[in-house]
Structure formats: structure tokens, C-alpha cells
Amino acid sequence: MLIVGLGNPGPAYASTRHNVGFMVIDELCRRHNVVNVSKSSFNGELFKMGTHFLLKPLTFMNLSGKSILAVKNFYKIEDVLVIHDDLDLPFGALRFKKGGGHGGHNGLKSADAAITPEYIRVRLGIGKPEHKSQVADYVLHPFSPDEQTHLNEWIGKVADAVEMLLGSTCDEVSSKCSLKGLAV
């Protein structure tokens, strides 16, 4: 399986809401004996975790599909799981879904265009700003101090769920690991 965490490269984005997918990949790398197999042709940081691959596309969010497709084709991987931020869920929520729409998320739009929308999505709730015009600014800013106090615990639970997905169905993991959100 190819496990993709969506985000933007560089230190300026490292702790932003939009990079929560990268944060989960970092946690999985920390937990497991991973091997870095990055190749410049993948436009991303690629790691091998047992028989699975972990990918952090370095193409910026809007072009993530390019990196996903390159790895998927090179290694002939059928199953893809994408971990991403979701404005439509409250902070700390965790949901799972196979296929579906992109909901305006540019990283998912790019992935859908590159590999079709039929992949597993791990949706991480980041809440949303008061006004729709604030979305771009909101996702590119760090979590609030209150959110940050819960962030490591939440990322850990997401990593647990992703590990469970490697041996269970999406429905099984959804029934055991879905979270409604964290009160902050």
C-alpha cells in the first residue's frame, strides 16, 4: 500500500493545519524502522515501512497527484491511502472513506485527477474559519495554542488507525477509530 500524507514542503509550512498529513507520516516514520528510498523523479520524500510505502509529496499541495502517480506507477502499487486535512470536520475529528469527492481540497483534486478518486481517505478535522474568505489563511497557519496541547495525542491516534488499516478494511477501522473531535 502507498500511504500518502498531504502537505506543503518547507519549514514555513511545517506546523500548519494543511500539513497534518505530513505530521502523521512523520509519526509513522518515528515508530517504525523506515528506509528512505526517495528518488528525484518522485517529487517527494518516500520511505519504505515493511512492504508499504510512505510518501510526503514535495510538489506543494496543488500538484500532489504528480508525486503520487509517479510512485504508484514505478512500484506498481494498487492500493493508495491519502491522509489529509478536512475543513468540514471539527478539530480532532477522524473519519475514513473510500472514494468520493474532493470537497474543494486542492490536494485531493490533484490526486483524483492523477489516480482516480477510488482510494482510501483518512480525513483529519481541522475546523474552519468564521468566514469562507479566510480559508486560505486559516489552513496555512499553525494550530492554536489550545489545539497544540492535543495535537500529539491526536496524531498518535491517527497513526494507530493507519496501522490498523494495513490489516483491516476501511469499514472495520472506521467503526473502531473514528473520532468526533476534541473540545478545545
C-alpha angles and dihedrals in degrees: 000000000000111000112197126191113198121220145111124275125244139052093275090068101033098105099032127118090246090061098058089110090058089049091058092049089051090052092050090049090050092051098046137050095254127181120215108232099167117158122186090234089066095059089218149070107273126190133181116225107183105300093341133083128224118204134191105185111220094197094095119256098285093059100038092120091067091062094041092052093048093055094040092052097041094052095031092235118177103185121062129182120191122199113202147158117261123202092193093066126069119252111286096020118137123197136168130210140162115223125337138123130320096238090216093303106143094207091055091045089056093046092047091051092048103042106009122258094273099107133104115268124205102200117203116195115228098168121234138259122258093252128040090226089066097059099101092048092044097054092046094055128083122261115273118263090256091051091047091060088063099034101094093047091049094047088050092054091048091051089050090053093048090051089051090051089062090070104023140054123266090248093052093050092044092055092049104035110029113124127201094211140273125274109237 
